[in-house]
C-alpha cells in the first residue's frame, strides 16, 4: 500500500530534514524569536510524527468503520496488519517515554524546592547559606511562585552592579517561563530522536534572551557582559550537566554570550537575511505540518479505497 509507505517515510525523515533548517533559522533571529521558533518546531514536529504513527495504527479500524472485512483489506494491502501493529507498538513506546521524561522533570523540580527549603526568603529571592557560588531560576511548583535561588558565595563573588545583572537574568527566566520552553525538545526527543538536537540550541538562545533582558534592565551591556562572565566562571565547577527545568546563569557557551553582549543589541533580519529567514521558516512550517496533513490524507485515502472496493465487489 503505497500511501502507507509514503507516510512511514514522511514520519521518519521529515524531522531529520526540518531540524537543521530550524537551527539555522534561529541563528538569524533575535534570542526571543529564536527560542520560540525552536520550541515551536520541536512541539509541532513531535505532534506531526505522533499523528502519522497514530494514523498508521488506525488503518484497520478505519477500514472496519467502512464495513470492509479485515480479510478483504489484507488481500488488497498485505502490509496493513504488520505496519499497523508496529505503529501501535511505537505509539505506546512514545507515550511511555513522554510520560517518563515529564515525571523526571517534575521530580527534579520537586527536589530543587526541597533543597531550597532552608534558604532565607527575601521577596522573590531565596539566599542559600553556602560558600559555593550558585544561582538559578526555580520555577513555581504546587502553588508556590517561582523564585531566584542564589548562594551567599555567589553574592560575595559579584559586585553590587553585577548582582543586579545576575538577578535580572534569573528573573527573566522566570517571567518568560523558560523552563516550559526548554522542556519542549526534551519531551519531543521521546517521540523522534532527531528533535533532541534542538535542545542545546534552545538552551543557548534562552540564555541569550535572559542576557538581553538583564542588559536592558541595567542599561549597560558591558556591565552585563562582565557580570555574566564572572558569575559563570565562579559557578562553573558546580554547574550541573542536566539541570532539567532549572535555568542557571552558567548554561550555554558563555564566551559566545559575552561576545554578543559586547556587540550591538540584536535586531530582526533585514534584506537578504530576511529573505533567507522567511524561506527557512516556510521550510520548517511545512515540515512541521506535513506529518499531520499526511495523517489526514491517509484517512481520506482509506475512505476512498473502501468505497472503490465496495463498488468493485458490487459489479
MARKE-395947 format. One line per 3 residues: number of its first residue (from 1); their letters; for each residue x, y, z of N, C-alpha, C. Coordinates in steps of 0.001 Angstrom, whole numbers, plus 500000, padded with zeros to 6 digits. Layout:
N
NUM> a> X:Y:Z:X:Y:Z:X:Y:Z  ... $
This chain:
315
1> xxx> 500867:498809:500000:500000:500000:500000:500899:501235:500000  501021:501846:498874:501997:502921:498729:501749:504121:499630  500493:504564:499855:500314:505691:500783:500843:505405:502178 $
4> xxx> 500735:504144:502639:501273:503792:503949:502787:503940:503966  503419:503466:502882:504876:503568:502814:505313:505026:502756  504559:505844:502035:504878:507276:501972:504758:507912:503345 $
7> xxx> 503723:507547:504081:503523:508116:505410:504621:507684:506366  505032:506417:506275:506136:505948:507107:507398:506753:506815  507675:506965:505530:508871:507723:505150:508793:509163:505643 $
10> xxx> 507614:509790:505526:507460:511163:505984:507670:511265:507487  507052:510355:508234:507169:510395:509695:508610:510223:510143  509376:509409:509415:510753:509136:509808:511720:510220:509358 $
13> xxx> 511496:510778:508165:512509:511643:507560:512266:513136:507756  511013:513561:507888:510742:514997:507980:511483:515678:509139  511472:515121:510353:512205:515792:511434:513699:515906:511161 $
16> xxx> 514306:514883:510545:515739:514975:510231:516023:516114:509272  515093:516390:508355:515282:517480:507401:514953:518838:508014  513958:518870:508905:513498:520146:509455:514414:520689:510536 $
19> xxx> 515045:519810:511317:515864:520273:512444:517024:521159:511996  517826:520794:510977:518896:521705:510547:518369:523062:510083  517220:523061:509409:516634:524334:508963:516218:525184:510156 $
22> xxx> 515631:524567:511172:515217:525312:512363:516421:525881:513103  517482:525109:513209:518683:525586:513904:519314:526756:513163  519352:526670:511842:519925:527778:511055:519036:529012:511144 $
25> xxx> 517722:528804:511106:516791:529935:511229:516992:530653:512551  517184:529904:513632:517340:530512:514955:518549:531439:515001  519594:531108:514268:520800:531946:514257:520564:533302:513594 $
28> xxx> 519518:533397:512789:519222:534652:512093:518272:535554:512883  517710:535040:513963:516676:535765:514695:517201:536289:516030  516571:537320:516580:516881:537733:517960:516583:536594:518933 $
31> xxx> 517177:536610:520121:517046:535468:521035:515611:535061:521358  514740:536028:521604:513363:535676:521961:512687:534922:520825  512756:535469:519609:512128:534820:518468:512784:533481:518158 $
34> xxx> 514108:533411:518336:514811:532151:518095:514341:531074:519062  514172:531440:520333:513732:530474:521340:512325:529971:521030  511418:530881:520707:510050:530478:520408:509991:529616:519153 $
37> xxx> 510841:529931:518166:510872:529146:516932:511329:527722:517198  512404:527561:517969:512929:526227:518241:511956:525402:519082  511387:526021:520111:510426:525293:520944:509186:524923:520134 $
40> xxx> 508694:525861:519326:507525:525574:518494:507795:524480:517482  508987:524510:516868:509338:523471:515892:509379:522105:516556  509959:522040:517754:510033:520760:518462:508638:520208:518740 $
43> xxx> 507744:521063:519216:506393:520619:519558:505626:520183:518308  505661:521009:517259:504881:520703:516060:505412:519472:515334  506734:519322:515280:507301:518143:514631:506973:516878:515412 $
46> xxx> 506984:516969:516736:506616:515807:517553:505139:515453:517349  504270:516465:517320:502842:516214:517107:502617:515583:515735  503297:516124:514711:503149:515568:513366:503604:514124:513292 $
49> xxx> 504712:513811:513966:505213:512439:513969:504229:511499:514652  503736:511900:515817:502785:511039:516530:501470:510901:515765  501048:511964:515088:499819:511887:514291:499983:510891:513148 $
52> xxx> 501157:510905:512503:501409:509963:511414:501420:508529:511925  502095:508310:513053:502156:506955:513625:500761:506497:514049  500002:507398:514680:498654:507029:515126:497746:506691:513948 $
55> xxx> 497896:507425:512857:497048:507143:511695:497388:505789:511076  498667:505417:511060:499046:504088:510576:498431:502995:511451  498449:503241:512753:497886:502265:513692:496385:502084:513467 $
58> xxx> 495700:503135:513063:494244:503091:512957:493731:502632:511593  494610:502335:510642:494141:501966:509306:493173:500789:509336  493475:499664:510016:492490:498560:510033:491156:498959:510659 $
61> xxx> 491205:499805:511679:489963:500236:512343:489148:501149:511424  489856:501990:510653:489151:502840:509696:488475:501998:508623  489183:500969:508185:488579:500077:507188:487344:499393:507768 $
64> xxx> 487416:499016:509052:486256:498407:509697:485079:499350:509766  485351:500619:510027:484274:501605:510055:483615:501752:508688  484384:501447:507638:483825:501494:506285:483182:500160:505885 $
67> xxx> 483017:499266:506889:482352:497979:506691:483106:497078:505720  484437:497141:505783:485271:496232:505000:485805:495140:505905  485615:493857:505578:486205:492783:506382:487729:492879:506353 $
70> xxx> 488355:492478:507454:489816:492538:507530:490463:491670:506457  489815:490540:506137:490378:489668:505097:490446:490375:503757  489443:491189:503471:489455:491952:502213:490543:493001:502225 $
73> xxx> 490705:493662:503364:491752:494681:503493:493126:494054:503298  493351:492904:503943:494652:492245:503850:494902:491743:502435  493865:491288:501759:494027:490784:500390:494524:491871:499450 $
76> xxx> 494066:493089:499656:494484:494191:498780:495724:494909:499302  495887:494947:500663:497027:495632:501273:497702:494671:502254  498531:493775:501778:499115:492738:502652:499906:493299:503836 $
79> xxx> 500455:494490:503694:501308:495037:504761:500524:495728:505865  499193:495798:505735:498435:496634:506646:498522:496148:508093  498464:494843:508318:498473:494344:509697:499847:494510:510351 $
82> xxx> 500958:494058:509705:502260:494282:510357:502611:495748:510542  502271:496585:509565:502574:498008:509696:501743:498628:510813  500463:498280:510872:499607:498806:511933:500076:498329:513302 $
85> xxx> 500469:497052:513400:500962:496536:514669:502229:497227:515117  503168:497427:514170:504412:498117:514505:504139:499557:514931  503179:500195:514253:502825:501573:514618:502225:501622:516016 $
88> xxx> 501421:500628:516358:500838:500588:517699:501895:500440:518777  502865:499578:518524:503958:499403:519481:504755:500697:519615  505075:501312:518482:505841:502562:518508:505075:503656:519239 $
91> xxx> 503775:503734:519023:502964:504753:519687:502968:504546:521201  502905:503293:521623:502945:503002:523055:504301:503371:523652  505377:503085:522917:506723:503439:523396:506873:504951:523498 $
94> xxx> 506411:505665:522478:506498:507129:522504:505735:507703:523693  504539:507183:523936:503727:507684:525052:504407:507401:526391  504961:506204:526535:505637:505857:527787:506874:506723:528001 $
97> xxx> 507630:506971:526935:508824:507813:527055:508458:509253:527397  507385:509752:526804:506912:511096:527131:506549:511198:528610  505796:510230:529093:505386:510249:530497:506596:510152:531420 $
100> xxx> 507566:509312:531061:508761:509149:531892:509574:510437:531972  509744:511101:530841:510530:512344:530841:509803:513453:531597  508487:513515:531470:507731:514522:532201:507849:514290:533704 $
103> xxx> 507735:513024:534128:507873:512715:535554:509274:513051:536059  510289:512802:535234:511660:513128:535646:511829:514623:535850  511263:515432:534952:511369:516883:535098:510643:517364:536349 $
106> xxx> 509473:516807:536612:508738:517209:537807:509468:516780:539075  510123:515617:539027:510871:515144:540189:512075:516041:540458  512750:516486:539403:513882:517401:539573:513425:518714:540204 $
109> xxx> 512275:519199:539756:511758:520455:540288:511365:520306:541759  510703:519193:542078:510316:518957:543474:511549:518838:544368  512592:518160:543878:513823:518011:544648:514499:519358:544862 $
112> xxx> 514491:520214:543837:515104:521535:543967:514386:522367:545025  513053:522292:545043:512300:523024:546065:512587:522472:547463  512761:521180:547534:513078:520569:548827:514433:521058:549345 $
115> xxx> 515421:521117:548453:516752:521564:548855:516768:523048:549203  515864:523829:548577:515815:525266:548841:514975:525600:550073  514472:524580:550754:513587:524820:551883:514228:525577:553023 $
118> xxx> 515546:525443:553191:516235:526105:554301:516763:527483:553924  516473:527938:552714:517001:529236:552260:516272:530386:552946  516949:531525:553001:516355:532741:553560:515519:533419:552490 $
121> xxx> 514264:533682:552817:513325:534248:551854:513377:535768:551894  513631:536395:550725:513641:537855:550606:512884:538223:549338  511564:538297:549444:510751:538569:548264:510801:537384:547315 $
124> xxx> 511201:537639:546054:511314:536549:545096:512712:535941:545105  513509:536268:546119:514886:535798:546211:515034:534832:547382  515648:533687:547125:515997:532724:548165:517516:532668:548262 $
127> xxx> 518046:533050:549410:519500:533062:549613:519898:531813:550393  520741:530996:549775:521204:529756:550381:522521:530020:551090  522628:529572:552310:523866:529744:553073:524875:528702:552610 $
130> xxx> 525831:529144:551810:526851:528226:551302:527967:528996:550659  529173:528403:550645:530328:529069:550070:530403:528888:548550  529812:527821:548048:529878:527559:546612:529036:528577:545847 $
133> xxx> 529605:529214:544812:528827:530189:544023:527783:529478:543154  526530:529682:543475:525442:529065:542725:524313:530068:542545  523641:529954:541412:522470:530797:541149:521641:530135:540062 $
136> xxx> 520339:530072:540272:519466:529511:539242:518044:529975:539479  517246:529892:538418:515826:530226:538497:515063:528965:538873  514265:529056:539927:513484:527927:540421:512016:528165:540058 $
139> xxx> 511491:527443:539056:510105:527683:538629:509105:527360:539729  507913:527932:539605:506861:527666:540568:506471:526198:540586  506011:525740:541749:505691:524313:541888:504627:524144:542965 $
142> xxx> 503524:523476:542627:502452:523166:543569:501954:524404:544306  501626:525425:543536:501069:526639:544108:502079:527645:544598  503359:527272:544658:504385:528203:545100:504927:528971:543902 $
145> xxx> 505019:530289:543988:505536:531059:542848:507021:530819:542646  507493:531111:541441:508901:530928:541127:509797:531838:541962  511015:531388:542178:511981:532138:542969:513355:532106:542289 $
148> xxx> 514166:533105:542598:515576:533112:542201:516372:532603:543393  517132:531542:543186:517939:530950:544255:519397:531348:544040  519982:531976:545051:521377:532433:544968:522078:532052:546264 $
151> xxx> 523296:531556:546135:524069:531231:547337:524782:532473:547849  525105:532446:549137:525866:533555:549714:527218:533680:549035  527791:532545:548638:529080:532572:547944:529006:533301:546618 $
154> xxx> 527910:533124:545874:527754:533834:544605:527587:535325:544841  526822:535708:545844:526637:537133:546130:527958:537800:546486  528810:537078:547228:530116:537647:547588:531053:537737:546392 $
157> xxx> 530843:536896:545391:531743:536876:544235:531479:538019:543267  530348:538707:543417:529951:539742:542467:529874:541104:543142  530091:542128:542341:529903:543493:542823:528407:543796:542858 $
160> xxx> 528011:544887:543522:526576:545220:543561:525947:545345:542174  526649:545982:541234:526099:546123:539886:525971:544769:539198  526951:543896:539432:526912:542568:538825:525815:541702:539437 $
163> xxx> 525558:541897:540735:524453:541174:541359:523130:541571:540715  522988:542843:540409:521764:543313:539773:521554:542629:538420  522652:542471:537669:522574:541773:536386:522171:540316:536597 $
166> xxx> 522817:539674:537544:522520:538264:537821:521051:538058:538169  520539:538879:539065:519142:538728:539484:518185:539027:538331  518518:540032:537528:517676:540357:536376:517676:539205:535375 $
169> xxx> 518827:538573:535197:518935:537427:534288:518030:536284:534757  518133:535919:536018:517339:534794:536516:515853:535141:536568  515528:536397:536873:514111:536798:536866:513541:536749:535452 $
172> xxx> 514383:537014:534457:513925:536919:533069:513540:535480:532725  514296:534519:533262:513940:533117:533046:512566:532812:533631  512301:533348:534817:511021:533080:535476:509869:533767:534751 $
175> xxx> 510030:535045:534452:508936:535777:533817:508647:535254:532415  509681:534784:531718:509492:534236:530379:509069:532781:530370  508969:532166:531570:508601:530750:531686:509491:529885:530789 $
178> xxx> 510782:530161:530894:511744:529473:530032:511842:527985:530330  511494:527582:531546:511559:526156:531862:510569:525354:531020  509437:525960:530660:508484:525264:529809:509005:525153:528381 $
181> xxx> 509636:526227:527900:510199:526186:526558:511334:525174:526466  512204:525153:527484:513342:524238:527438:512907:522786:527547  511718:522540:528097:511217:521166:528199:510778:520618:526847 $
184> xxx> 510473:521514:525890:509909:521064:524617:510830:520089:523869  512116:520404:523632:512952:519441:522906:513178:518145:523672  513266:518234:524998:513474:517020:525791:512287:516085:525651 $
187> xxx> 511077:516633:525733:509887:515799:525574:509733:515353:524120  510028:516249:523181:509884:515896:521763:510857:514796:521357  512026:514757:521991:513007:513713:521671:512497:512333:522038 $
190> xxx> 511520:512255:522939:510908:510966:523262:510083:510439:522101  509688:511347:521202:508888:510969:520040:509759:510671:518837  510785:511500:518617:511680:511318:517467:513088:511747:517873 $
193> xxx> 514105:510901:517671:515458:511216:518147:516071:512455:517504  515658:512805:516298:516228:513981:515641:515947:515252:516414  514849:515292:517160:514431:516512:517851:515292:516812:519069 $
196> xxx> 516061:515830:519539:516964:516080:520663:518038:517104:520299  518350:517223:519015:519401:518150:518574:518998:519609:518767  517710:519863:518998:517257:521234:519219:517517:521701:520649 $
199> xxx> 517786:520758:521556:517888:521105:522966:519004:522074:523285  520235:521765:522850:521377:522631:523152:521208:524005:522518  520684:524037:521298:520468:525328:520629:519445:526161:521383 $
202> xxx> 518370:525524:521819:517350:526260:522554:517903:526768:523881  518676:525961:524583:519278:526405:525839:520117:527663:525622  520902:527665:524554:521744:528839:524262:520892:530078:524020 $
205> xxx> 519859:529956:523204:519041:531131:522877:518212:531592:524076  517815:530676:524939:517127:531093:526162:518058:531901:527060  519316:531469:527158:520278:532236:527948:520531:533599:527321 $
208> xxx> 520608:533641:526000:520801:534925:525319:519585:535832:525549  518395:535265:525551:517177:536036:525814:517262:536659:527207  517628:535854:528199:517747:536372:529566:518893:537372:529671 $
211> xxx> 519997:537135:528955:521113:538089:528953:520665:539455:528456  519918:539454:527350:519477:540721:526763:518512:541453:527687  517645:540718:528360:516732:541368:529295:517482:541931:530495 $
214> xxx> 518520:541226:530938:519326:541731:532050:520076:542986:531628  520641:542975:530416:521359:544156:529920:520415:545350:529799  519174:545072:529370:518197:546156:529264:517813:546682:530643 $
217> xxx> 517741:545789:531632:517344:546194:532980:518367:547122:533618  519649:546873:533356:520703:547713:533956:521175:548802:533009  520680:548768:531763:521019:549781:530753:522526:549886:530541 $
220> xxx> 523226:548761:530589:524687:548777:530390:525114:547397:529908  525352:547283:528605:525681:545985:528021:527052:545482:528502  528002:546369:528701:529339:545934:529130:529297:545389:530564 $
223> xxx> 528571:546079:531443:528429:545567:532810:527736:544218:532807  526727:544076:531952:526021:542796:531853:526968:541697:531381  527796:541996:530384:528743:541002:529878:529733:540593:530963 $
226> xxx> 530231:541561:531704:531181:541263:532783:530541:540410:533866  529319:540759:534232:528624:540014:535286:528348:538579:534864  527900:538388:533613:527608:537033:533127:528873:536195:533119 $
229> xxx> 529975:536781:532652:531240:536041:532605:531713:535691:534017  531658:536652:534940:532148:536405:536299:531272:535366:537020  529953:535483:536869:529057:534537:537532:529219:533136:536968 $
232> xxx> 529380:533032:535646:529536:531723:535023:530849:531071:535437  531916:531859:535471:533211:531320:535869:533201:530908:537343  532551:531698:538167:532505:531378:539595:531707:530106:539848 $
235> xxx> 530653:529920:539085:529792:528774:539331:530095:527558:538490  531065:527647:537559:531308:526552:536625:531688:525232:537275  532463:525173:538364:532803:523864:538924:531592:523080:539422 $
238> xxx> 530512:523793:539748:529331:523120:540288:528188:523038:539287  528418:523522:538058:527323:523574:537089:526854:522169:536746  525562:521873:536894:525051:520535:536589:525026:520285:535093 $
241> xxx> 525230:519034:534723:525204:518687:533306:523787:518734:532765  522837:518277:533575:521441:518285:533158:520600:518825:534302  520272:520115:534233:519530:520753:535318:518028:520668:535113 $
244> xxx> 517596:520056:534003:516167:519925:533761:515498:521285:533695  514471:521536:534531:513734:522801:534454:514455:523982:535086  515616:523772:535697:516329:524858:536360:517229:525576:535358 $
247> xxx> 517131:526901:535340:517936:527693:534418:519042:528381:535207  520292:528067:534869:521443:528638:535560:522141:529647:534670  522733:530666:535295:523419:531711:534538:524621:531154:533785 $
250> xxx> 525154:530017:534219:526325:529441:533566:525996:528501:532434  524713:528367:532055:524332:527454:530983:524741:528013:529624  524965:527104:528687:525269:527524:527324:526712:527981:527172 $
253> xxx> 527156:528187:525933:528524:528644:525675:528716:530098:526122  529331:530282:527275:529454:531616:527868:530252:532580:527002  531392:532169:526397:532132:533135:525565:531290:533727:524441 $
256> xxx> 530448:532921:523805:529590:533440:522745:528576:534426:523307  528066:534135:524471:527093:535027:525087:527729:536359:525455  528943:536314:525981:529642:537548:526353:529940:538378:525112 $
259> xxx> 530413:537726:524039:530688:538467:522797:529425:539129:522264  528297:538433:522367:527048:539007:521878:526635:540230:522700  526875:540202:524006:526541:541351:524847:527466:542540:524583 $
262> xxx> 528685:542264:524171:529616:543346:523863:529361:543943:522481  528534:543280:521695:528160:543797:520373:526853:544573:520486  526349:545006:519348:525098:545778:519335:523915:544884:519697 $
265> xxx> 522853:545514:520167:521642:544787:520512:521100:544071:519279  520728:542803:519391:520264:542053:518216:518957:542615:517669  518829:542538:516352:517623:543039:515688:517131:541986:514707 $
268> xxx> 515906:542144:514288:515354:541213:513311:516078:541357:511979  516223:540254:511232:516981:540312:509975:516305:541193:508938  517112:541799:508127:516620:542640:507037:517321:542237:505744 $
271> xxx> 516799:542710:504626:517431:542460:503336:517484:540977:502994  518654:540540:502519:518808:539147:502110:518655:538188:503283  519102:538625:504467:518956:537771:505649:517481:537543:505965 $
274> xxx> 516662:538562:505738:515228:538403:505973:514628:537406:504987  515081:537464:503731:514605:536507:502738:515006:535085:503084  516250:534918:503547:516706:533584:503962:515901:533081:505143 $
277> xxx> 515656:533977:506122:514881:533592:507298:513464:533180:506906  512854:533909:505989:511494:533585:505556:511453:532225:504865  512452:531948:504042:512492:530660:503347:512687:529514:504340 $
280> xxx> 513567:529701:505316:513793:528666:506318:512553:528456:507179  511884:529559:507537:510655:529444:508329:509600:528660:507559  509464:528941:506276:508485:528225:505463:508813:526733:505405 $
283> xxx> 510100:526414:505279:510504:525005:505211:510181:524278:506512  510485:524935:507640:510208:524309:508934:508698:524166:509140  507940:525196:508785:506489:525145:508972:505855:524045:508127 $
286> xxx> 506299:523924:506879:505754:522880:506003:506078:521500:506561  507337:521319:506993:507726:520024:507544:506940:519701:508808  506721:520720:509648:506007:520500:510907:504540:520145:510679 $
289> xxx> 503951:520719:509647:502530:520491:509404:502263:519312:508481  503288:518892:507738:503081:517843:506746:502760:516499:507389  503347:516237:508565:503047:514982:509234:501573:514875:509576 $
292> xxx> 501024:515942:510164:499601:515941:510494:498740:515912:509240  499144:516678:508213:498375:516704:506965:498397:515343:506281  499539:514657:506323:499621:513341:505689:498764:512326:506437 $
295> xxx> 498669:512481:507771:497796:511595:508536:496340:511764:508099  495918:513008:507942:494566:513268:507448:494394:512705:506040  495432:512869:505207:495374:512353:503843:495223:510845:503805 $
298> xxx> 495899:510158:504724:495779:508704:504757:494353:508287:505132  493754:509008:506085:492371:508703:506453:491449:508874:505238  491659:509944:504504:490834:510174:503319:491064:509082:502286 $
301> xxx> 492316:508646:502145:492633:507604:501172:491956:506287:501535  491965:505946:502831:491315:504701:503265:489827:504752:502945  489181:505877:503196:487757:506002:502890:487509:505871:501383 $
304> xxx> 488388:506512:500588:488243:506425:499129:488451:504989:498650  489493:504329:499167:489779:502956:498756:488643:502023:499156  488064:502263:500328:486958:501426:500772:485758:501569:499839 $
307> xxx> 485465:502787:499458:484349:502990:498521:484630:502325:497179  485879:502402:496736:486245:501784:495463:486098:500276:495517  486547:499670:496632:486452:498218:496772:484995:497775:496838 $
310> xxx> 484165:498527:497567:482751:498161:497652:482087:498241:496277  482449:499291:495515:481880:499423:494178:482356:498297:493267  483614:497894:493444:484159:496797:492629:483478:495488:492966 $
313> xxx> 483225:495234:494245:482566:493994:494648:481102:493944:494207  480520:495138:494096:479109:495193:493728:478884:494902:492235  479947:495090:491436:479818:494881:489991:479747:493385:489678 $
